[in-house]
Amino acid sequence: MSKLLGAWIANHFDDEVRFLQALVRIPTDTPPGNNAPHAERTAELLTALGFAVEKHAVPAADVQAAGMQSITNLIARHRFSDDGPTIALNAHGDVVPPGEGWTHEPYGAEIVDGKLYGRAAAVSKSDFATYTFALLALKNSGLKLKGAVELHFTYDEELGGELGPGWLLKQGLTKPDYLIAAGFSYQVVTAHNGCLQMEVTLHGLASHAAYPETGIDALQAATQLLTALYAHNEVLKTRRSGVPGITHPYLNVGRIEGGSNTNVIPGKVVLKLDRRMIPEEDPVAVEAEVRALIEAAVAQSPGIRLDIRRLLLANSMQPLPGAAPLVAALQQAGEAVFGEPIPTSGTPLYTDVRLYTAHGIPAAIYGAGPRTVLESNAKRADEHLVLDDLRRATQVVARALAGLLAAT
């Protein structure tokens, strides 16, 4: 079995790389989130490879309300028999904008010294290729298999996934028995952090800088709030997780906007914060704690009016009891390909996988990439994928699927 799959993947690896290059070359920056063109091109490429592709466009009103321009999610299904499990493979095509500092064209998909450079080369258009060619290897292997495999290529991970996998699941378009989702090659991830994102607006009173006593300085109040928020991280460091790979909760302010000019007392400041939650935490309690912290800090600034708006509440992922066969299959296949034991771990990231587990679907995170997310420069300049990691991940996923779908 393994030789058949490995040989097919090796013989078609150049095609897999070209497939990935074509996907990287189409921008999917979110914001602005105009992702339907990438889905259309992906569907064309999948159709050329022999797949029947379902294109599920999310209603424009829902997309715009979420702050994006267009989303079309894709499902490609292949059934080996009428019995047996259905295994879904999910990766997301939306990405953060490239930003500055690149030495390679962000959408050039250039290959240098065995590395493919480009935004989303690692996270997670790489696994569009991993999963597509793993399934192709199974289709062309001649192995006796049962069940089905579905490719779920979605476009809302950066803003929470509710209009990506969340939308497909709520619409009843899929209900797989297992899920493998985009990740990194040297571990099987079985748990991840949750995330609370909030927008905090401080309303003061703008006035001329020559008469500061006539205004209420929202920025000065914001600095007091920032001090309180960052001091809270010392408390969070004492709350340790028992999940390997996850340490403790933490809080970050990622964006600040405010003021109108250098000679004006700022009358309004907006902060956007990110509070990561370890799997042991209760999201409701976390949000209440953060709100109370903000309110207490701002209360020290007379005249400031406060608005707090939740932007995202993503629950953590914890392994479901039924995930054991899936995890074991990935570990066994990984050890065979890499020649070393493949551990399970958690990750401080939050992912779309929680949306599947919330529907009772056992899941694991596994895909193409290095030992750590930082090695690939994911979401930073010069993001890249080592092509050997793509090859090996494709082999691991194909072997794991074959083991789970083997007909007795």
Secondary structure, 3 states (H helix, E strand, C coil): CHHHHHHHHHHCHHHHHHHHHHHHCCCCECCCCECHHHHHHHHHHHHHCCCCEEEEECCHHHHHHCCCCECEEEEEEEECCCCCCEEEEEEECCECCCCCCCCCCCCCCCEECCEEECCCCCCCHHHHHHHHHHHHHHHCCCCCECCEEEEEEECCCCCCCCCCHHHHHHCCCCCCCEEEECCCCCCEEEEECEEEEEEEEEECECEECCCHHHCECHHHHHHHHHHHHHHHHHHHCCCCCCCCCCCCCEEEEEEEEECCCCCEECCEEEEEEEEEECCCCCHHHHHHHHHHHHHHHHCCCCCCEEEEEEEEEECCECCCHHHHHHHHHHHHHHHHHHCCCCCEEEECCCCCHHHHHCCCCCEEECCCCCCCHHHHCCCCCCCEEEHHHHHHHHHHHHHHHHHHHECC
